[in-house]
């Protein structure tokens, strides 16, 4: 019995839309990362990008549990001495809610070239509108089902 290895020419990429309204951030990010990697497909191959495109809408309406809304802090380093920048969850939610979702999904993607290639297929938008209607995206609920 031989293992199946997907060839790049055999892979069909689908576009999915996930509505973040009222969803928990971590559960939303896990589902998006699974779709981006292609782990939901029977043809999943770890070293080949078998994943699909994911559009996340209503990023500003994502929820977090516990005291994270007040206490969670996002940090990044500018590269200069003393260049650590911090921004709270609430502040980032006001200014750039898309970055919260992107950051969560990126943390669940593989590190390296392949992970970066897969991550580029994630599209996050602030409101209910997105410019990818021409791709005919399929609605995906967080129970792992197409609607």
SVG drawing of the C-alpha trace seen along z (x, -y; Angstrom):
<svg xmlns="http://www.w3.org/2000/svg" viewBox="-26 -53 46 55">
<polyline fill="none" stroke="black" stroke-width="0.4" points="0.0,0.0 1.5,-3.3 0.9,-6.7 -0.9,-9.3 1.1,-12.4 -0.7,-15.2 0.8,-16.9 0.6,-20.6 -1.3,-20.2 -4.0,-18.0 -4.9,-20.5 -8.2,-22.4 -8.4,-25.5 -11.8,-26.7 -12.6,-30.1 -14.4,-30.0 -16.0,-32.9 -16.1,-32.8 -18.2,-35.3 -16.3,-36.3 -19.4,-37.9 -19.8,-36.5 -17.1,-33.9 -14.3,-33.2 -10.9,-34.3 -9.0,-31.1 -11.6,-28.8 -12.0,-31.0 -8.2,-31.1 -8.0,-27.3 -10.6,-26.7 -9.1,-29.3 -5.6,-27.7 -7.0,-24.2 -8.6,-25.4 -5.4,-27.3 -3.3,-24.2 -5.7,-21.9 -6.1,-19.5 -9.8,-19.2 -9.1,-17.5 -8.5,-13.8 -5.6,-14.7 -3.7,-16.6 0.1,-16.4 2.2,-18.1 5.0,-19.3 2.7,-20.7 0.3,-23.7 -3.1,-21.8 -5.1,-24.5 -7.8,-26.8 -8.4,-30.5 -10.1,-31.9 -12.0,-35.2 -12.9,-36.4 -15.5,-39.1 -16.7,-41.2 -13.3,-41.0 -14.2,-43.8 -17.0,-41.6 -14.7,-38.8 -15.0,-37.8 -12.4,-36.7 -13.0,-34.9 -12.1,-35.9 -10.3,-39.2 -8.4,-39.2 -10.3,-42.1 -8.7,-44.3 -5.5,-42.4 -4.2,-41.0 -1.2,-42.9 0.3,-42.6 4.1,-43.3 6.5,-43.7 10.1,-44.8 11.1,-47.6 14.7,-46.5 16.2,-49.5 17.5,-49.5 14.5,-50.0 12.2,-49.5 9.6,-47.3 6.1,-48.5 3.0,-47.4 -0.7,-47.8 -3.6,-46.5 -6.4,-44.3 -9.0,-47.0 -6.8,-49.6 -6.0,-47.3 -9.7,-46.4 -10.5,-50.0 -7.7,-50.8 -7.0,-47.6 -9.3,-44.7 -8.1,-42.7 -4.6,-42.5 -6.0,-40.7 -7.4,-37.9 -4.3,-37.8 -2.0,-37.5 -4.0,-34.6 -4.1,-32.7 -0.4,-33.3 0.5,-31.8 -1.2,-28.6 0.5,-28.3 3.8,-26.3 7.0,-28.3 9.0,-28.6 8.5,-29.1 5.5,-26.9 3.7,-28.4 4.3,-31.9 2.9,-30.8 -0.2,-29.4 -0.7,-32.5 -0.9,-34.7 -4.2,-33.0 -5.9,-34.6 -8.0,-37.7 -9.4,-39.6 -11.9,-42.4 -13.4,-44.8 -17.1,-44.8 -19.5,-42.4 -18.3,-43.4 -15.3,-41.9 -14.0,-42.4 -13.8,-38.7 -17.4,-38.0 -16.0,-37.0 -14.3,-33.9 -17.8,-32.7 -16.8,-31.9 -18.6,-29.2 -19.8,-30.1 -18.2,-28.0 -19.5,-27.7 -17.3,-26.9 -18.7,-23.4 -16.7,-22.5 -19.5,-22.5 -20.2,-24.3 -23.5,-26.2"/>
</svg>
